[in-house]
Amino acid sequence: MLARLAPEPLPDQLWLTVNGERQAVRLKRNDRAKRYILRLPAGGDPVLTVPARGTLETARRFAEEHRGWLADRLTRRPESIPFTDGAVIPLRGAPHRVVAGARLRGLVTLRPGEPLPEIEVPGDPRHLARKLTDWLKREARRDLEQAVAVHTARLGRSHAGLSLKDTRSRWGSCTATGRLSFSWRLVLAPPEILDYVAAHEVAHLAEMNHGPRFWELCRFLAPQTDDARLWLRREGAGLHLYG
């Protein structure tokens, strides 16, 4: 019996000329993929999924063949919204205006404003984006820890820890050891969306699958499951435009 050859190593990205500019295309090998798939996230570079036995040469050819599709999608993709003074961003689903505070020191604070509530970020404006991101992550952790505590209590299960990431392919995950991970961007979404994702991952503590029993548990913990899944399919990608 012949030994199976290891797949060809792939670089992190390849380059195309799209709309007259050099465009990086990230390469991601997926052993479960049956074909090459090119997708454009709401923010960041295009991603080309390469199947288990795929090669760099074929990936490059596939990307070249879909250059027109990519050019069209890049042209129509909404602009990203950086964290800057005056930017309007969602917080728990409600629009807020980011304001560079006059104070040199202090904490990020919420305050009333007209026509929108404001998020005041003190300190050097050059560090505004970092300070605001750090604050949003802390707020996300607080909301998620509270939601996870409620759902684990109802389910009678415990978890092995909670961490935050900025993944684009999933909003949460649960390992076989019971460690939960979530996207910090959930704090930008309405609270019932964050609550659903927390319930989804807590349900995995009892059912490490997506079978009927899992969805029964998920809907028991979060009755808004179906509406939340639909919201994430329609609106979730837009959360990656911020920051």
C-alpha positions, 0 to 999 in steps of 0.5 A, a space after each residue: 500500500 502506497 503512503 499518502 503524500 503530504 499536501 503541498 505547502 501553501 503560502 499565506 497569500 497570493 497576489 492578483 491585479 484587480 481594478 488596476 491595483 495589487 490585491 492580496 488573496 489569503 489562502 486557507 486549506 480545508 481538508 473537508 472542502 471538495 472544491 476551491 471556493 473564493 469569498 469576500 468577507 465584509 472586511 479584510 482581504 478575499 479568502 480562497 479555500 483550497 481542498 485537501 489535495 489542492 495545489 498552489 498552481 490550481 489555486 492561482 488559476 482559479 483566482 485568475 478565472 474569478 478576477 472579474 467576479 472579485 473586481 465586481 464584489 470589491 467595487 460594491 463592498 461597503 466601505 469599512 468604518 474606522 474607529 475615529 473621532 465622529 464615527 458612528 458605530 453600533 453598541 448593543 445594537 444601538 448607534 453611538 457616536 465616538 467622541 475624542 474626549 478633552 481629558 488626557 486621562 480617564 476611562 472610556 465613558 458613555 454619555 447622553 448626546 444629541 441626536 445620538 448617545 456618545 462614547 467618549 474616549 479620553 487621551 491622545 486621539 492617535 490612540 483612540 482606535 486601540 483604546 476603544 477596541 480594548 473597551 469594547 472587548 471588556 464590555 463584550 466579555 462582561 456581557 458574555 460572562 453574564 449570559 453564559 452564567 445564566 445559560 450554564 445554570 439553566 443547563 446544569 453544566 459548567 465551562 472550562 473558561 471563556 476567551 474572546 477572538 476576532 474570527 470571521 468564520 464563526 461567532 463562537 466555539 466550544 472545545 471538547 474540554 468545555 472552553 468557550 470562545 466568542 467574537 468580541 464583535 457580538 457587543 456591537 449586535 443587539 443583546 438578543 443576538 449575543 444571548 443566542 450565541 452564548 446559548 448556542 455554545 453552552 448547548 454544546 457543553 451537553 451536545 457536541 453536534 448540531 443534531 435535533 437534540 442540540 437545537 432543542 436545547 438551544 431553543 430551550 435556552 434562547 427562544 429567539 434562536 431562529 430569529 437570531 440565526 436569520 439576523 446573523 446571516 443578514 447582518 452579521 458580516 456588517 459587524 466586521 466593517 467597524 474598526 
